[in-house]
Structure formats: structure tokens, C-alpha cells
Amino acid sequence: MLRQLAALTRPVPAAGPRALALAVYAGAMGEHHEARESGVEGVACVDDAARASSLLYRLWTATGNEALKEWAEGLLDFVLWMYAGDGLWHNFILDWQGARNVDGPTSAAGINFWQARATHALAEANCSRDVVTRALDVAGAASPPSDVRAVHALSVLTLLERAPDQRLTTWLAAWCDELAACQRGGMLMNSPDERGRPHLWGHVQEAVLADASVVLERADLLQLAVTSADEVFADVIESGFDLPHVHSYEVQSAIFVMDRLADVTGQPRYADMARKARCWFDGRNPAGAAMFDRATGRVADGLDDGRVSDRSGAEANITACLALQGDPDVLSLARSWTRAW
């Protein structure tokens, strides 16, 4: 994972002397591909850089390895360079010379995933507090879907870990009420318009409500988190994620929810579900295939109708490493990491 993320990392001189970004996709031979799911998107994005920066800061905290901190700081420099002002971000650069995609549907400034993830990365890094405050201000004045709002709430939870703040606490309570209202029969949904079962990628509302229940002293939030998690995740995890299409990001979201419920409730069954979900990367899946190749350090983008993707892009490796950040192999490599850009 770290080796593949390093292979995807490239300097962006236009963003500053230390700035780094991650190529979005890589093919079977390691070649880089730009994102084109929604037309021309770009070669690298804030979405990936923000999450990778948070990952590397966590690994630096766990190991004390300064090389990881330098890598994280380079990615965060790119995130800050993509700041569009007024609490908003553009997402993609179109080329490695740093031309910003300012109006594409997956890159335009707004209250969206890349705005929420950039804010969360800055909050976790404890830097640019004025930018974080403005970003949360504009987020509070908007009504984004629940999966995006959950990331805003994670930023507030991160800030409240450092110091009490009545304004942040008020935001957290209001946003948790938003999340709780977006449900169907006790199952938390990602938006009011979602039909069927909620998509799993980025679905972390249960984790947010569980942690917020402690901060806000609201047992009702924990009860809803437990009810929804059992409905959304339990059978899927038990089946080894037996779904037509499964991506590392979906599995990591499930693991994050189970980890937080295990911590807040103290119930062993959530720790057991988190363990089973992590085993997806080593073959506990319908294909019986290792999604994380420990020899090469690559994580496959996902499973499609039982077929393992031959691509290994940024999001798959970031989310897998977030899911496995406590794995002995991951920590061993993190401790010995020396590469710098």
C-alpha cells in the first residue's frame, strides 16, 4: 500500500516546492491514468491527497518516522493550494503542470466530498484553523447529503478532542439530528433521495453518531447507530461482502463503523465484525482472492462480479491502508520508510 502510494506520488511544482499529489489511477503495468468517469476530470485530486495526508500523519504518530510527516505535509501543501477561498475547494488538476479543473462536475467548488475531506484533513493536521473555521461556517449554512455531512461532523469531533467549544458542540448536535432524520426504518441513508439499501462507500454515519453520543451525552444517537449498523453492515460483512461490485473504500467504511462501535459500546461482536471485514483484503471474499498483494504492496481497485481488478489506484490503496493501519506489515514498513520527494 505505501509502496503503491509512493509510486503514484508526484511533485506539483506549481503548488509549491514541497507540494505532492497522487495519480488517481494506475494500470496493471504501473502506468498512470487520468480520471474520466464524468468526462475529463484530471490526473490528481484533493479527495485523494486529503485522505492520504491524514493516513500518513497517523502513521507518523504511530511510528515517529519523520519521512512520513514530510510526505503528509507535501500532500497538504497541494490541498491548501487547491483552496478556492470562502471555505471551498476545487478538486482536480488537469495535468502535472497544475492546471486546475475549475468547473467540472467532480471538481467545481461547493459543499461536497472534497470540501469536507479537505476540511477534515486540515483539522486532523491541526493547521490553517482560519480555513477550517470558514469551511465549517459555509458547510453549516448548506444542506449537503448525509454522507458528506458525516465528514463535516468528523472534523468537529476532531476539534472537540482538543478543546471544548460551545459553537462546535452546537454544530455537532444539529448535524447529528440531520443524520438521524435521514433514515428509513432505522437504517441511515446517504441522502433523502436514495432508494433501496444505502451505498457503503463513505457511509460512516453510524460511527459519527456513536462518537457524538459520548460527546453530547445522548444515548438516542448510540441506539440509532447500533440499529442502523446491524441493518446496513452485519449481513454484508458476514457474507464476505458478497455483492456484485465491491471496492476497498466500501470495506474500509464498514471497518471504521465497526471499530467505533466496538470502542463506544465495548461489545466484542463489533470488534469481531471489524476483524472479519479486514480479512476481505486477504481473501475473505467471494473470489477467495487476496485484494492486497503483500509481495508487491498493491491493493486491487475492487471486485467486479467475482473478478479482481488489475488496476491499483490511489483511493483503493489509501482506504486499504486506513483499514489496515494497525497491521504489523504496514507498521513495519512505515517505521523503515525513507523515501522523500
C-alpha positions as a Markdown table, in Angstrom:
| # | Residue | x | y | z |
|---|---|---|---|---|
| 1 | Met | 0.0 | 0.0 | 0.0 |
| 2 | Leu | 2.7 | 2.5 | 1.0 |
| 3 | Arg | 4.8 | 1.4 | -1.9 |
| 4 | Gln | 2.0 | 1.8 | -4.4 |
| 5 | Leu | 1.1 | 5.2 | -2.9 |
| 6 | Ala | 4.7 | 6.2 | -3.4 |
| 7 | Ala | 4.6 | 5.0 | -7.0 |
| 8 | Leu | 1.5 | 7.2 | -7.5 |
| 9 | Thr | 3.0 | 10.3 | -5.8 |
| 10 | Arg | 4.4 | 13.1 | -8.0 |
| 11 | Pro | 5.6 | 16.6 | -7.3 |
| 12 | Val | 3.3 | 19.5 | -8.3 |
| 13 | Pro | 5.8 | 22.4 | -8.6 |
| 14 | Ala | 3.1 | 25.0 | -9.4 |
| 15 | Ala | 1.7 | 24.3 | -5.9 |
| 16 | Gly | 4.9 | 24.9 | -4.1 |
| 17 | Pro | 8.4 | 23.4 | -3.7 |
| 18 | Arg | 7.2 | 20.6 | -1.4 |
| 19 | Ala | 3.8 | 20.0 | -2.9 |
| 20 | Leu | 2.8 | 16.5 | -3.9 |
| 21 | Ala | -0.3 | 14.8 | -5.3 |
| 22 | Leu | -1.3 | 11.3 | -6.1 |
| 23 | Ala | -2.1 | 10.0 | -9.6 |
| 24 | Val | -5.7 | 8.9 | -9.5 |
| 25 | Tyr | -5.4 | 5.5 | -11.3 |
| 26 | Ala | -2.6 | 3.0 | -12.2 |
| 27 | Gly | -2.9 | 0.1 | -14.6 |
| 28 | Ala | -1.5 | -3.4 | -14.4 |
| 29 | Met | 1.9 | -2.3 | -15.5 |
| 30 | Gly | 2.0 | 0.8 | -13.2 |
| 31 | Glu | 1.1 | 3.3 | -15.9 |
| 32 | His | -0.9 | 6.3 | -14.6 |
| 33 | His | -4.4 | 7.1 | -15.9 |
| 34 | Glu | -6.4 | 10.2 | -15.5 |
| 35 | Ala | -10.0 | 10.1 | -14.1 |
| 36 | Arg | -12.7 | 10.1 | -16.8 |
| 37 | Glu | -15.8 | 8.8 | -15.0 |
| 38 | Ser | -17.6 | 12.1 | -15.5 |
| 39 | Gly | -15.9 | 13.3 | -18.7 |
| 40 | Val | -12.4 | 14.8 | -18.4 |
| 41 | Glu | -11.7 | 15.1 | -14.7 |
| 42 | Gly | -7.9 | 15.2 | -14.2 |
| 43 | Val | -4.8 | 13.4 | -13.1 |
| 44 | Ala | -4.9 | 14.0 | -9.4 |
| 45 | Cys | -7.4 | 15.4 | -6.8 |
| 46 | Val | -7.9 | 16.9 | -3.4 |
| 47 | Asp | -10.1 | 14.0 | -2.4 |
| 48 | Asp | -7.1 | 11.6 | -2.5 |
| 49 | Ala | -4.5 | 14.0 | -1.3 |
| 50 | Ala | -6.5 | 14.9 | 1.8 |
| 51 | Arg | -7.2 | 11.4 | 2.8 |
| 52 | Ala | -3.6 | 10.3 | 2.1 |
| 53 | Ser | -2.3 | 13.1 | 4.2 |
| 54 | Ser | -4.4 | 12.1 | 7.2 |
| 55 | Leu | -3.3 | 8.5 | 6.8 |
| 56 | Leu | 0.4 | 9.5 | 6.7 |
| 57 | Tyr | 0.1 | 11.8 | 9.7 |
| 58 | Arg | -1.5 | 8.8 | 11.6 |
| 59 | Leu | 1.4 | 6.5 | 10.6 |
| 60 | Trp | 3.9 | 9.2 | 11.6 |
| 61 | Thr | 2.2 | 9.5 | 15.0 |
| 62 | Ala | 2.3 | 5.7 | 15.4 |
| 63 | Thr | 6.0 | 5.3 | 14.3 |
| 64 | Gly | 7.7 | 8.7 | 14.8 |
| 65 | Asn | 9.1 | 8.4 | 11.3 |
| 66 | Glu | 9.7 | 12.0 | 10.1 |
| 67 | Ala | 9.8 | 10.8 | 6.4 |
| 68 | Leu | 6.1 | 10.1 | 6.7 |
| 69 | Lys | 5.4 | 13.5 | 8.1 |
| 70 | Glu | 7.3 | 15.2 | 5.2 |
| 71 | Trp | 5.2 | 13.2 | 2.8 |
| 72 | Ala | 2.0 | 14.2 | 4.5 |
| 73 | Glu | 3.0 | 17.8 | 4.6 |
| 74 | Gly | 3.7 | 17.7 | 0.8 |
| 75 | Leu | 0.2 | 16.4 | 0.2 |
| 76 | Leu | -1.3 | 19.0 | 2.5 |
| 77 | Asp | 0.5 | 21.8 | 0.6 |
| 78 | Phe | -1.3 | 20.6 | -2.5 |
| 79 | Val | -4.6 | 20.6 | -0.7 |
| 80 | Leu | -4.1 | 24.2 | 0.5 |
| 81 | Trp | -3.0 | 25.3 | -2.9 |
| 82 | Met | -6.3 | 24.0 | -4.3 |
| 83 | Tyr | -8.3 | 26.1 | -1.9 |
| 84 | Ala | -10.7 | 28.3 | -3.8 |
| 85 | Gly | -11.4 | 30.7 | -0.9 |
| 86 | Asp | -14.6 | 31.2 | 1.1 |
| 87 | Gly | -14.3 | 27.7 | 2.7 |
| 88 | Leu | -14.4 | 25.9 | -0.7 |
| 89 | Trp | -12.0 | 23.8 | -2.9 |
| 90 | His | -11.5 | 22.7 | -6.4 |
| 91 | Asn | -10.8 | 19.0 | -6.7 |
| 92 | Phe | -8.8 | 18.0 | -9.8 |
| 93 | Ile | -5.8 | 19.3 | -11.6 |
| 94 | Leu | -5.9 | 18.5 | -15.3 |
| 95 | Asp | -2.2 | 17.9 | -15.8 |
| 96 | Trp | 1.0 | 17.8 | -13.8 |
| 97 | Gln | 1.8 | 21.4 | -14.6 |
| 98 | Gly | -1.1 | 22.2 | -12.2 |
| 99 | Ala | -3.9 | 23.5 | -14.4 |
| 100 | Arg | -6.9 | 23.4 | -12.2 |
| 101 | Asn | -10.2 | 21.9 | -13.3 |
| 102 | Val | -12.5 | 24.7 | -12.0 |
| 103 | Asp | -15.9 | 23.8 | -13.5 |
| 104 | Gly | -16.1 | 20.0 | -14.0 |
| 105 | Pro | -18.9 | 18.3 | -12.0 |
| 106 | Thr | -16.4 | 16.4 | -9.9 |
| 107 | Ser | -14.1 | 19.4 | -9.4 |
| 108 | Ala | -16.2 | 22.6 | -9.1 |
| 109 | Ala | -16.1 | 24.4 | -5.7 |
| 110 | Gly | -19.1 | 23.7 | -3.5 |
| 111 | Ile | -20.2 | 21.8 | -0.4 |
| 112 | Asn | -19.2 | 18.4 | -1.4 |
| 113 | Phe | -17.0 | 15.5 | -0.6 |
| 114 | Trp | -13.7 | 17.2 | -1.5 |
| 115 | Gln | -14.6 | 20.2 | 0.6 |
| 116 | Ala | -15.5 | 18.0 | 3.5 |
| 117 | Arg | -12.4 | 15.8 | 3.2 |
| 118 | Ala | -10.0 | 18.8 | 2.8 |
| 119 | Thr | -11.5 | 20.4 | 5.9 |
| 120 | His | -11.1 | 17.1 | 7.8 |
| 121 | Ala | -7.5 | 16.7 | 6.7 |
| 122 | Leu | -6.7 | 20.2 | 7.9 |
| 123 | Ala | -8.5 | 19.6 | 11.2 |
| 124 | Glu | -6.6 | 16.4 | 11.8 |
| 125 | Ala | -3.3 | 18.1 | 11.0 |
| 126 | Asn | -4.2 | 20.9 | 13.4 |
| 127 | Cys | -3.2 | 23.6 | 10.9 |
| 128 | Ser | -4.9 | 26.5 | 9.0 |
| 129 | Arg | -7.5 | 26.9 | 11.6 |
| 130 | Asp | -8.9 | 30.0 | 9.9 |
| 131 | Val | -9.6 | 28.0 | 6.8 |
| 132 | Val | -11.1 | 25.2 | 8.8 |
| 133 | Thr | -13.4 | 27.6 | 10.6 |
| 134 | Arg | -14.6 | 29.2 | 7.4 |
| 135 | Ala | -15.1 | 25.8 | 5.7 |
| 136 | Leu | -17.3 | 24.7 | 8.6 |
| 137 | Asp | -19.2 | 28.0 | 8.6 |
| 138 | Val | -20.2 | 27.6 | 4.9 |
| 139 | Ala | -20.9 | 23.9 | 5.4 |
| 140 | Gly | -23.2 | 24.8 | 8.3 |
| 141 | Ala | -25.2 | 27.2 | 6.1 |
| 142 | Ala | -25.7 | 24.4 | 3.5 |
| 143 | Ser | -27.7 | 21.2 | 3.4 |
| 144 | Pro | -25.4 | 18.6 | 1.9 |
| 145 | Pro | -26.3 | 14.8 | 1.7 |
| 146 | Ser | -25.8 | 12.9 | 4.9 |
| 147 | Asp | -22.7 | 11.1 | 3.7 |
| 148 | Val | -21.0 | 14.5 | 3.2 |
| 149 | Arg | -22.4 | 15.9 | 6.4 |
| 150 | Ala | -20.9 | 13.0 | 8.3 |
| 151 | Val | -17.4 | 14.1 | 7.2 |
| 152 | His | -18.1 | 17.6 | 8.4 |
| 153 | Ala | -19.1 | 16.1 | 11.8 |
| 154 | Leu | -15.9 | 14.1 | 11.9 |
| 155 | Ser | -14.0 | 17.4 | 11.6 |
| 156 | Val | -15.9 | 18.8 | 14.6 |
| 157 | Leu | -15.3 | 15.7 | 16.6 |
| 158 | Thr | -11.6 | 16.0 | 15.9 |
| 159 | Leu | -11.5 | 19.7 | 17.0 |
| 160 | Leu | -13.5 | 18.9 | 20.2 |
| 161 | Glu | -11.0 | 16.3 | 21.2 |
| 162 | Arg | -8.5 | 19.1 | 21.6 |
| 163 | Ala | -10.6 | 21.7 | 23.5 |
| 164 | Pro | -14.3 | 22.3 | 24.4 |
| 165 | Asp | -16.1 | 24.8 | 22.2 |
| 166 | Gln | -19.8 | 25.6 | 22.6 |
| 167 | Arg | -20.2 | 26.7 | 19.0 |
| 168 | Leu | -18.7 | 23.4 | 17.7 |
| 169 | Thr | -20.8 | 21.4 | 20.1 |
| 170 | Thr | -24.0 | 23.2 | 18.8 |
| 171 | Trp | -23.0 | 22.4 | 15.2 |
| 172 | Leu | -22.4 | 18.7 | 16.2 |
| 173 | Ala | -25.8 | 18.3 | 17.8 |
| 174 | Ala | -27.5 | 19.9 | 14.8 |
| 175 | Trp | -25.6 | 17.8 | 12.3 |
| 176 | Cys | -26.3 | 14.6 | 14.2 |
| 177 | Asp | -30.0 | 15.5 | 14.1 |
| 178 | Glu | -29.7 | 15.9 | 10.4 |
| 179 | Leu | -28.1 | 12.4 | 10.1 |
| 180 | Ala | -30.7 | 10.9 | 12.3 |
| 181 | Ala | -33.5 | 12.3 | 10.3 |
| 182 | Cys | -32.2 | 10.8 | 7.1 |
| 183 | Gln | -33.2 | 7.3 | 7.7 |
| 184 | Arg | -35.7 | 4.7 | 6.6 |
| 185 | Gly | -37.0 | 2.3 | 9.3 |
| 186 | Gly | -33.9 | 2.8 | 11.5 |
| 187 | Met | -31.5 | 2.4 | 8.5 |
| 188 | Leu | -29.4 | 5.5 | 8.0 |
| 189 | Met | -29.4 | 6.6 | 4.3 |
| 190 | Asn | -26.8 | 8.7 | 2.4 |
| 191 | Ser | -29.4 | 11.2 | 1.1 |
| 192 | Pro | -33.1 | 11.6 | 1.2 |
| 193 | Asp | -33.3 | 10.6 | -2.5 |
| 194 | Glu | -31.5 | 7.3 | -2.0 |
| 195 | Arg | -33.6 | 4.2 | -2.8 |
| 196 | Gly | -33.0 | 0.6 | -1.8 |
| 197 | Arg | -30.1 | -0.1 | 0.5 |
| 198 | Pro | -27.6 | 2.7 | 1.1 |
| 199 | His | -24.3 | 2.6 | -0.8 |
| 200 | Leu | -21.4 | 1.6 | 1.5 |
| 201 | Trp | -18.6 | 3.8 | 0.2 |
| 202 | Gly | -18.3 | 6.7 | 2.5 |
| 203 | His | -21.2 | 5.5 | 4.7 |
| 204 | Val | -19.9 | 6.3 | 8.2 |
| 205 | Gln | -22.9 | 8.0 | 9.8 |
| 206 | Glu | -23.1 | 5.2 | 12.4 |
| 207 | Ala | -19.5 | 5.9 | 13.5 |
| 208 | Val | -20.2 | 9.6 | 13.8 |
| 209 | Leu | -23.4 | 9.1 | 15.8 |
| 210 | Ala | -21.6 | 6.6 | 18.1 |
| 211 | Asp | -18.8 | 9.0 | 18.9 |
| 212 | Ala | -21.1 | 12.0 | 19.1 |
| 213 | Ser | -23.3 | 10.2 | 21.6 |
| 214 | Val | -20.4 | 10.3 | 24.1 |
| 215 | Val | -19.6 | 14.0 | 23.5 |
| 216 | Leu | -23.2 | 15.1 | 23.6 |
| 217 | Glu | -24.3 | 12.6 | 26.2 |
| 218 | Arg | -27.2 | 11.4 | 24.0 |
| 219 | Ala | -28.0 | 7.7 | 24.3 |
| 220 | Asp | -30.5 | 8.0 | 21.5 |
| 221 | Leu | -27.7 | 8.6 | 19.0 |
| 222 | Leu | -25.9 | 5.5 | 20.0 |
| 223 | Gln | -29.1 | 3.4 | 19.8 |
| 224 | Leu | -29.7 | 4.6 | 16.3 |
| 225 | Ala | -26.1 | 3.9 | 15.3 |
| 226 | Val | -26.4 | 0.3 | 16.6 |
| 227 | Thr | -29.7 | -0.3 | 14.9 |
| 228 | Ser | -28.5 | 1.0 | 11.6 |
| 229 | Ala | -25.1 | -0.6 | 11.7 |
| 230 | Asp | -26.7 | -4.0 | 12.3 |
| 231 | Glu | -29.1 | -3.5 | 9.4 |
| 232 | Val | -26.6 | -2.0 | 6.9 |
| 233 | Phe | -23.4 | -3.9 | 7.6 |
| 234 | Ala | -23.8 | -7.1 | 9.6 |
| 235 | Asp | -25.0 | -9.5 | 6.9 |
| 236 | Val | -22.7 | -7.9 | 4.3 |
| 237 | Ile | -19.6 | -8.4 | 6.5 |
| 238 | Glu | -20.7 | -12.0 | 7.4 |
| 239 | Ser | -21.0 | -12.8 | 3.7 |
| 240 | Gly | -17.5 | -11.5 | 2.9 |
| 241 | Phe | -19.0 | -8.6 | 1.0 |
| 242 | Asp | -20.9 | -10.9 | -1.4 |
| 243 | Leu | -22.0 | -8.0 | -3.7 |
| 244 | Pro | -21.8 | -7.6 | -7.5 |
| 245 | His | -19.2 | -4.8 | -7.1 |
| 246 | Val | -17.1 | -4.1 | -4.1 |
| 247 | His | -14.3 | -1.5 | -3.7 |
| 248 | Ser | -11.8 | -1.1 | -0.9 |
| 249 | Tyr | -13.5 | 2.1 | 0.1 |
| 250 | Glu | -16.7 | 0.3 | 0.9 |
| 251 | Val | -14.9 | -2.3 | 3.1 |
| 252 | Gln | -12.9 | 0.5 | 4.9 |
| 253 | Ser | -16.1 | 2.4 | 5.6 |
| 254 | Ala | -17.6 | -0.8 | 7.2 |
| 255 | Ile | -14.4 | -1.3 | 9.3 |
| 256 | Phe | -14.4 | 2.3 | 10.5 |
| 257 | Val | -18.0 | 1.9 | 11.7 |
| 258 | Met | -17.3 | -1.4 | 13.4 |
| 259 | Asp | -14.2 | -0.1 | 15.1 |
| 260 | Arg | -16.0 | 3.0 | 16.5 |
| 261 | Leu | -19.0 | 0.9 | 17.7 |
| 262 | Ala | -16.6 | -1.6 | 19.4 |
| 263 | Asp | -14.9 | 1.2 | 21.2 |
| 264 | Val | -18.0 | 3.1 | 22.3 |
| 265 | Thr | -20.2 | 0.1 | 23.2 |
| 266 | Gly | -17.5 | -2.3 | 24.4 |
| 267 | Gln | -19.3 | -5.1 | 22.7 |
| 268 | Pro | -17.0 | -7.8 | 21.3 |
| 269 | Arg | -19.2 | -8.6 | 18.4 |
| 270 | Tyr | -18.3 | -5.3 | 16.7 |
| 271 | Ala | -14.6 | -6.0 | 17.1 |
| 272 | Asp | -15.2 | -9.4 | 15.6 |
| 273 | Met | -17.1 | -7.9 | 12.6 |
| 274 | Ala | -14.2 | -5.4 | 12.1 |
| 275 | Arg | -11.7 | -8.3 | 12.1 |
| 276 | Lys | -13.8 | -10.3 | 9.6 |
| 277 | Ala | -14.1 | -7.2 | 7.4 |
| 278 | Arg | -10.4 | -6.6 | 7.4 |
| 279 | Cys | -9.9 | -10.2 | 6.2 |
| 280 | Trp | -11.5 | -9.2 | 2.9 |
| 281 | Phe | -8.2 | -7.8 | 1.9 |
| 282 | Asp | -6.5 | -11.2 | 2.4 |
| 283 | Gly | -9.1 | -13.4 | 0.7 |
| 284 | Arg | -12.2 | -13.5 | 2.8 |
| 285 | Asn | -14.4 | -12.5 | -0.2 |
| 286 | Pro | -16.5 | -14.3 | -2.8 |
| 287 | Ala | -13.5 | -14.7 | -5.1 |
| 288 | Gly | -11.3 | -16.1 | -2.4 |
| 289 | Ala | -8.6 | -13.8 | -3.7 |
| 290 | Ala | -6.1 | -11.5 | -1.9 |
| 291 | Met | -7.0 | -7.9 | -2.7 |
| 292 | Phe | -3.8 | -6.8 | -1.0 |
| 293 | Asp | -0.8 | -8.3 | -2.6 |
| 294 | Arg | 1.7 | -8.2 | 0.3 |
| 295 | Ala | 4.6 | -9.1 | -2.0 |
| 296 | Thr | 4.1 | -6.1 | -4.3 |
| 297 | Gly | 2.3 | -3.8 | -1.9 |
| 298 | Arg | -0.5 | -3.2 | -4.4 |
| 299 | Val | -4.2 | -3.2 | -3.5 |
| 300 | Ala | -6.6 | -4.0 | -6.3 |
| 301 | Asp | -9.2 | -1.4 | -7.1 |
| 302 | Gly | -12.0 | -3.9 | -6.3 |
| 303 | Leu | -14.0 | -7.0 | -7.2 |
| 304 | Asp | -16.5 | -6.9 | -10.2 |
| 305 | Asp | -18.7 | -9.9 | -10.5 |
| 306 | Gly | -16.0 | -12.0 | -8.8 |
| 307 | Arg | -13.2 | -10.7 | -11.0 |
| 308 | Val | -10.2 | -8.9 | -9.3 |
| 309 | Ser | -9.4 | -5.6 | -11.0 |
| 310 | Asp | -5.9 | -5.4 | -12.4 |
| 311 | Arg | -5.8 | -1.7 | -11.6 |
| 312 | Ser | -4.5 | -0.3 | -8.3 |
| 313 | Gly | -5.3 | 3.4 | -7.9 |
| 314 | Ala | -5.0 | 6.0 | -5.1 |
| 315 | Glu | -8.3 | 5.5 | -3.4 |
| 316 | Ala | -8.0 | 1.8 | -3.1 |
| 317 | Asn | -4.6 | 2.0 | -1.6 |
| 318 | Ile | -5.4 | 4.9 | 0.7 |
| 319 | Thr | -8.6 | 3.3 | 2.1 |
| 320 | Ala | -7.0 | -0.1 | 2.4 |
| 321 | Cys | -4.1 | 1.4 | 4.4 |
| 322 | Leu | -6.6 | 3.3 | 6.6 |
| 323 | Ala | -8.3 | 0.0 | 7.2 |
| 324 | Leu | -5.0 | -1.9 | 8.0 |
| 325 | Gln | -3.0 | 0.9 | 9.6 |
| 326 | Gly | -2.5 | -1.3 | 12.7 |
| 327 | Asp | -1.3 | -4.3 | 10.6 |
| 328 | Pro | 2.2 | -5.5 | 11.6 |
| 329 | Asp | 3.4 | -5.5 | 8.0 |
| 330 | Val | 2.1 | -2.0 | 7.4 |
| 331 | Leu | 3.7 | -0.6 | 10.6 |
| 332 | Ser | 7.0 | -2.3 | 9.9 |
| 333 | Leu | 7.2 | -0.7 | 6.5 |
| 334 | Ala | 6.1 | 2.6 | 7.9 |
| 335 | Arg | 8.8 | 2.5 | 10.6 |
| 336 | Ser | 11.5 | 1.9 | 8.0 |
| 337 | Trp | 10.2 | 4.2 | 5.3 |
| 338 | Thr | 12.9 | 6.6 | 3.9 |
| 339 | Arg | 11.7 | 7.8 | 0.6 |
| 340 | Ala | 11.3 | 11.6 | 0.1 |
| 341 | Trp | 10.5 | 13.7 | -2.9 |
